[in-house]
Amino acid sequence: MKTVELWSRIKETFYKATEAIVEKTQKVAEKAKESTEKTKYKVEVKKLELNIAKKFAELGNKVYELHLKKGEENPLNQEEVKQILEEITNLDRELAQTQAVLEKKIEEEKKAMEQPAS
């Protein structure tokens, strides 16, 4: 085998290997980014769930406090209670949106994993 021919084969093999490494590295980086995004949404979901739980505790405390006051009207008619209920509604809506985005990210990842490697 001639030196030029051998060098051409080595060079071709080297370029193919380099292209494969670059492609695999890009895929790994993409997967890491997807995982980071999923984690971000999971943390956001937990944070919203915690905030909703705090608001429910605040609501319960306020309703009980108003209940103890004799002569008070229905606690649900109180402005403070209505405000807390509105905050819970808003947090619940935000939670649903965040969960939908997270589920979409998970579904996209599953589809990507099912695709054959190129």
C-alpha positions in Angstrom: 0.0 0.0 0.0 1.3 3.4 -1.0 1.9 6.0 1.7 -0.4 8.5 -0.1 -3.2 5.9 -0.2 -2.7 5.0 3.4 -2.7 8.6 4.5 -5.9 9.2 2.5 -7.6 6.3 4.3 -6.3 7.5 7.7 -7.5 11.0 7.0 -10.9 9.8 5.8 -11.3 7.6 8.9 -10.2 10.5 11.1 -12.7 12.9 9.6 -15.6 10.4 9.9 -14.7 9.8 13.5 -14.5 13.5 14.2 -17.9 14.1 12.6 -19.4 11.3 14.6 -18.0 12.7 17.8 -19.3 16.2 17.1 -22.7 14.8 16.3 -22.9 12.7 19.5 -21.6 15.7 21.5 -24.3 17.9 20.1 -27.0 15.3 21.0 -25.6 14.9 24.5 -25.7 18.7 24.9 -29.2 18.9 23.6 -30.3 16.1 26.0 -28.7 18.0 28.9 -30.5 21.2 28.0 -33.8 19.3 27.8 -33.2 17.8 31.2 -32.3 21.2 32.7 -35.6 22.6 31.2 -37.6 19.7 32.7 -36.0 20.2 36.1 -36.7 23.9 36.0 -40.4 23.2 35.3 -40.5 20.5 38.0 -39.1 23.0 40.5 -41.7 25.6 39.4 -44.5 23.1 39.9 -43.4 22.3 43.4 -43.0 25.9 44.2 -46.6 26.7 43.0 -48.0 23.7 44.9 -46.3 25.0 48.1 -47.7 28.5 47.5 -51.2 27.1 47.0 -50.9 25.1 50.2 -49.8 28.2 52.1 -52.8 30.2 50.6 -55.2 27.4 51.7 -53.8 27.6 55.2 -54.1 31.4 55.2 -57.7 31.0 53.9 -58.6 28.5 56.6 -57.1 30.7 59.3 -58.9 33.8 58.0 -62.3 32.0 57.8 -61.9 30.6 61.3 -60.8 34.0 62.6 -64.0 35.5 61.1 -66.1 32.7 62.4 -65.0 33.4 66.0 -66.1 37.0 65.7 -69.7 36.9 66.8 -72.1 38.9 64.6 -69.9 38.8 61.6 -71.5 38.1 58.2 -70.7 35.1 56.1 -66.8 34.8 55.9 -67.0 34.1 52.2 -68.5 37.6 51.7 -65.5 39.3 53.4 -63.1 41.1 51.0 -60.0 39.5 52.6 -61.4 36.0 52.0 -62.3 36.9 48.4 -58.8 38.2 47.8 -57.2 35.0 49.1 -59.6 32.9 46.9 -58.7 34.9 43.9 -55.0 34.4 44.6 -55.5 30.6 44.9 -57.4 30.6 41.6 -54.5 32.5 39.9 -51.9 30.1 41.4 -54.0 27.1 40.4 -54.2 28.4 36.8 -50.5 29.1 36.7 -49.8 25.6 38.1 -52.0 24.0 35.4 -50.1 25.9 32.7 -46.7 25.0 34.1 -47.7 21.3 34.4 -48.9 21.4 30.8 -45.5 22.7 29.6 -43.7 20.1 31.7 -45.9 17.3 30.3 -45.1 18.5 26.8 -41.4 18.5 27.5 -41.6 15.0 28.8 -43.6 13.8 25.8 -41.1 15.5 23.4 -38.3 13.7 25.2 -40.1 10.3 24.9 -40.6 10.8 21.2 -37.0 11.8 20.7 -35.9 8.7 22.6 -38.1 6.5 20.4 -36.6 7.8 17.2 -33.8 5.6 15.8 -30.3 7.0 16.1 -29.0 8.4 12.8 
